[in-house]
Amino acid sequence: MLAVAWATLPDLPTYREGVIMVGLARCAHLIKANVEYALMNRCIAMVMIWNQLAEGDGDYCAILVIINSILQIILYSPMSLFFINVISGQNTLTLQYGKTAIAVCIYLGIPLAAGVVTRFGMILLLGRKKFENAFLPYFGPLALIGLLYT
């Protein structure tokens, strides 16, 4: 996305930086003239939907999404600062590490933690058989719909 942004938007730095941010990951906390913006990309929801449409392995897909989320939580802030503050070379947008890391933790860390707590809490509360046979068939489609609306 960096090359596409520079090739198509060389004279529009704010648009170019927006394309770079969207290309980096699913959320960003941008600071420009004391106005905060949150960019969201529905990558997780689309991965889950395409996996269901292709009749793929749901467990394998969920593991890949979790690994992706953890990597995004760890790597997004340093990568965004590097690509926007260092490579871009423009003064139109300045990212701050702390605010970017907080935004990533809010948009990715809280839902990931809530999912882990829900899964293990319901397994402890209901037992594995009831969890897989009663809870997942009811809650699974609702979770996918919830992903689409976030």
N, C-alpha and C positions, 0 to 999 in steps of 0.2 A: 504494500500500500504506500510505502514511502516513495518508491519510484513512480507509481501512478500519480500520487499527489504532486510531486515535483514536475512530472511531465505534462500534466493537464492543467495545473493551477500555479504556474510560476509567478504570476503577478498578483495573486490573491492569497496573501499569507494566512489570514484567519481561516479561510475555507480549506487551504492546504493543511493547516494544523488540525482542523477538525477531521479531515479524511485520515490523517495519520493516527489520531486518537481512536477513531472508530476501528481502524485496521489493527491497532495494538491489542485491543480487547473489548470487553463488554461494558466497562464503565470508566468514567473519568471525572475528576473533580477539577474543574477549570476555574482559575481566578483571573479575571480581567476587569479592571476598573472597579474592584470590590464587588463584582457581581459573580455569584456562583452558579455554575451550570452543571447538570449531571447528564451525561450521554449514556444511553443504554442501548445495548445491542442484544437481541434475543437469541443468541447463539445456542444456549442450553436448550431452550424450548424447541428450536428448530432441529437440533440433533436428535432429541427424543421423538419428535414427530416423524422425521425422515426414517428413523430406525423402526418405528411402528409401521409406517407405510411399506417399508422394504421387508417387513416381517423378520427383522433382525433379532439378535439375542439381546433381550432387555437388560439382563444382569451385566453382560459385558459392556453394553452402552453406558449403564449407570456407573460402572467402575471407571470408564474413560472420562465421563463427565466429572466425577469426583476428583480424579487426578488433575484434570484440566483446571478445575476451580482452585485446587490447592496451589498449583503452579501460578495461576493468575494472581492469587492473593500474595504470593511471595515475590513474583517477578514484575508485576505490572507497574508499581511505583517507580522502581529504578529505570525500567525500560522507557516509561513515558517521559521522565525527566531527561533521560539521555536523548531521545528522539526529538523532543520539543525544545528543550533548553539548550542542548549542545549542537545537534545536527542541523536543526532548522535555522539557527543563527538570526532569528527575527526577535524583535522586542515587543511584538504585538500581543504575546501571550506568555505568561510566566507561571510555571507550575511550581508548587511548593510540595516537598516530599511528604510532610506530615498530613496535610489536607488531602492529598491524593491517596495516601495509605489509609486514612480514616474512611474515605469514600469507598475504597475497594473493600474494606472490612465490613462496612454497612451493607453494600449491595451484594457481596459474595459470601463473606464470612458468617453473617447472621443466618441467612437461609441455609447454608451448608450445615452449620451447627444445629439449627432447628430440625433439619432432616435427620441428622445422626441421632439426636435426642429422641425424636419421634419414633424412629425405627427401633432403637434398643429399648426405649421405654415401653413401647407396645408389645415387643417380644417378651419382656419381663412380666408385663401385666396380663397379657392374653395367652402366652405360650406360643411356640413357633408354629404349631399346626393351625391354631385358630387365627394367628396373625396372617399366615399365608392363604388360608382358605376363606376367611371372613373379612379381615381388614383390608388386605391388598386389593381384592377384586372391587371393593367399594371405593376405596380411597385413591387407587391408582389413576383412574380417569379424572378424578377431581384435581389431583396434583398436576396433571398435564394441562388441564384447563387453567389452573392457577398460574402455571408458568407462562401461558400465552397472554394472560392479562397483566403480568408484571412488566 
